[in-house]
Amino acid sequence: MVLPLVETVADPSPAREIDYCRALEEGRILFFPGSPFELPEAERAVLLAQRQSGAGYHKNIAYRPAQDRVTGFARGTSADAERLRGALRLYSRRATEFAAWLLPRYARSWRVDLASFRPEEEEGRELPRRSRNDLLHVDAFPTRPTRGDRILRLFTNVNPAEARVWLTGGTFEQIAPRFAPPALVERARRDGLADRLRRLARWAGLDVSVRSPYDRFMLSFHHHLKESAEFQRSVEKRQVEFPAGSTWMVFTDMVSHAVLRGRYALEQTFLVARATLVLPDKAPIAILERIAQGPMS
């Protein structure tokens, strides 16, 4: 069953916060019909004028808050680059401030990850199959392992006129038992050569990310879902439209989703610690460990 949107009034009271956390962790989407925080018109104009880099390895324009750095945009003048960085910096800060105000339980120990801007029209976009946004999937990061922490994303549609159109499928809890091949689970529990080399490099003092069995599974499952014609065809689906100016929050490692149409969407990612969850048994790592009958961290 595809869980519905929760149309949300921004209320940071402790009781309402627990309701919001439960809804998110069960696989619902918190929806704000109007943006609950301001992005000034000058910054919006900068964003709407952007074009993405033609380099194939940049799927979106990315902003790294920790380094105050932007990648993936079509190069112009240094003044243009600085204006773009300023606009994304402001969005990231305001999105983070709002999310921390609404969900302080998570914010106490979350990691503020990348922000991104998606200026390209999604409908008909030519990307490799594993990078396509229009195929249902759950999120996993190839270079930023979470080790079981949750991927919470806050989106804002800054398109002045058009909706961003999603397709949602089942939650991880619903689809993993049905669509995760046992071999995929078992393979994730074994270190491959690349993983052993990463561990050796980390032992030698290099700053490299080491994937846990959970991270190996989630990345493989992301690819498997996009490549599975049976999953794309048979999973229950619901089309959801996010109007111009709206904002929404969702655990994208839980809710299978695809983007069918739309351009000019902003997004801020948070990695939410398992210890702060209201429903830790609903976390994908907990579900996967029940399937695998053993630890995956």
N, C-alpha and C positions, 0 to 999 in steps of 0.2 A: 504494500500500500504506500502511495506517495503522500508524505505528510504535507499539510498545507502551510501557506504563509501565515505568519502571525503579524497582523498590522499593529504597530507598536507606538505607544505614547512614551516619549523619553521621560522616564521616572526612575530616579536612582535610589528609591527607598529599599531597605534590606529585603523586605518581603517580595517586592517586585523583581529585585535582582535575582533572587533564587528562581522565580518563575521564568525569567529570561534565560538563565543558565540551563534550566531543565529543558526548555523548548529547543535551545540550540543543540544541546547534547543528545537529544532524541532525534535530531535531524530536521528540525523546522528552520525556516528562514525568518529572521526578524526584519520587518519591512517598515520603512519610514517614508510615507508618501511625499513629504517635503524634506529636504536635507536638514538634519538637526544641528548643523553647524555651518557657518558662513564661509564661502570661498569668494572673495571679492571679484567684481566684474573684470578688473584689470588682469588678474591671474587667469580667469576663465578665457579671456581673449588670447592670452599667450598660448594656452593649451590648445585652443581650437585652431590655431595657426600652425600647429606642429605637424610634421611628417616624420615617419619612421625611417630609420636607416635601412638601406637596401640589403645589408648583410643578412644572410639567411639564418645566422645563429642568434639574432635578436628578434624574438617574437613580439616583444613589447618594449616601450621605453621604461627603463628601470631607474629608481632612485634608491640609493643606499644611505639611510639616515646616519648610520654610524660613521661613514666617511664623507657625508654631504656630497655625494658624487652621482652623476647621471650618466647612463649609458644607453645606447640603442637609438639615438635620435639622428635625424639627418643634419649634418654639420652646416652651420651658417656662420655668422659673425660671432665673436666672443661675447658681444653684448646680448645676442639672441640666446646663446648658451646660458649666460648668467640669469637672464629673465626666466628661462625654463627651469633652471635649478631653483630659483626663488619660488616659483609657483608650486613645484612639487614639494619643496621643503615646507611651505606653508600648509599644503594639503596634508602631508604626513603628520605634522605637529597637531593640526586641529582634529584630524581623524583619531589620533592617538589620545589626545586630551578628552575627546568625547567618549571614546570607548572605555577609557579608564574611569571616567565619571559614572558611566552607566553600569560597568562591570568591574568594580574595584576588587572583587574576589580574585578574578583572573589577573588583574594588572599588578598585583603585589609581586608576582614572580614570573610574569610572561617575558618573552624576548620579543622586542620590536624588530620585525624582519623588514624585508623590502617593501617599498611602495612601487606602484607601476601605473603607467598611463597607456591605454589601448586606443590609439587614434585611427586604426584601420577598420574599415567595414568588414565585419565577420562573414557575412553571406558571400559565398563564392571565393573566399580567400584561399590561395594556393599555398599549402604548407605540407611538409611530410606528414604521413598519417599519424605518427605518434605525437606530433606537435599540433594537430588540428584541434581547434576549440569546439567544432560543431559535432563532435562525437562524444557520447556520454562517457564519463570517467570519474574517478575520485582522484584527488590531488596527491602528488608525491614529488619531492624535490630531488633531482639527481645529484646536486652538489651541496645541499644543505640538509643533512640528515636530522631528523627530529628525535630519534630514539624513543618514540612512543608519545611525545608531547603532541598536542593537537594543533591543527592548522585552522585558525580562525581568520576569516577575511571580511573586511568591510569595504563595500563597493559604493561608488557614487556615479550616477549617470549625469555627466555634465553636457550631454548633447542638448542643445537648446530647444529641440522640437521633437525628436524621435525616441521611442522606447528602445530599451535594450531587451532582447527577447531570448529567454533561456528555455531549455528543456530540462526538466528534472526527472530522474528515475528513482529507483529504490535507494534506501540507505545501505551503508556498508553492512550493517547487521542483517539486512534482508538479502543482499546479493552475494556476499562472500561465501556462505555455505553452498550456494547454488552454482556460482560461476567461477570459483577459485579451484583450479585443478589441484588434486593432492600433490602432484609432482612439483607444482609451483611453490607450495608451502614447504615441502621437504627440501627443495633446492635452496630456498632462502635460509635454511638452517645451517647450510654448509658454506664455509668461507671459500670463495673462488680465489684464483691467483691474484686478481686485482685487489681484492680485499686484504689478502696477506701482505701485499706490497704496501698498501696504505698503512697497515698497522706497523710495519717495519719502518716506514718513513716517519710516522708519528713518534715511534720509539727513539728515532735518531734526532728528534727535535724539530722536524719540519711541520709547518702549520697546514696539515691536510685533514680532511674530514673522513672519519671512519664510519662506515655504515653498519648498523646492527642488523640481525636477521629480520627484524620488523621493517627496517628501511629497505632492505633488499626485496622483501616481499611486496611492499607497497609500490615500489617503482615497477617491478615486474607486473603487478596487478593492474597498474595504470596502463601499461602498454597492452596487456592482454585484453582489457576491456575495449580499448579502441580498435583492436584488431579482430575482435570476436563478432562476426556477423550475427551469431545467435543471440548474444547479449544485446546488441544494438537493435535487433528486430523484436525480441520477445519480452524485454523488461517493460514493466508498466511505466508509462510516461505521462508527464503533465507539462503543458506549455505555460510559462509564466512571463508576464510583461512588466518591466520596471520602467515607469514613465520618466520622461525628461525631468531632471531635478531631484529624483528620488535617491534614497540610500537604503542599503540592505546589508545584513550580516549573516554569515553562515559558516559552519564547520565544513570546509570543502573536502576534508578527508573522510567525511561521513556521508554527505549527500552527493550522489552521482548527478552530474550536471553537464550541460553543453550550452554553447552560445550560438544561436541561430542567426541573429541579426543585431546590428547596432555598431556604433563607433563612438569614440570619445567617452570612455569609462575610466574612472580612477579607482585605485584599489590600494588598501593597506593591509599587510599581513602581520599577524601576531602568532607566536608559537606559545601555546598555553600549557603550562606545567600540569602533569597528571595529578599532582597532589592538590591542586585547587579545584578539581572538577567536583560537581555536585553528584554526578552519576558516573563514577569511574568505570563501572562494569559496562557502560555503553561506549567506552573509548574503543576505537578500532584495534588497538593492541590487545586489550582484554578479550575482545571477540575473537581475534586471531589466535590468541593463546588457548582459548577453549577449543577452537577447531584443531589446532596443532597438538593439543594435550601436552603442552610444555612451554617453557619460557621462550620469548622472542626478543627480549631486550638486549 
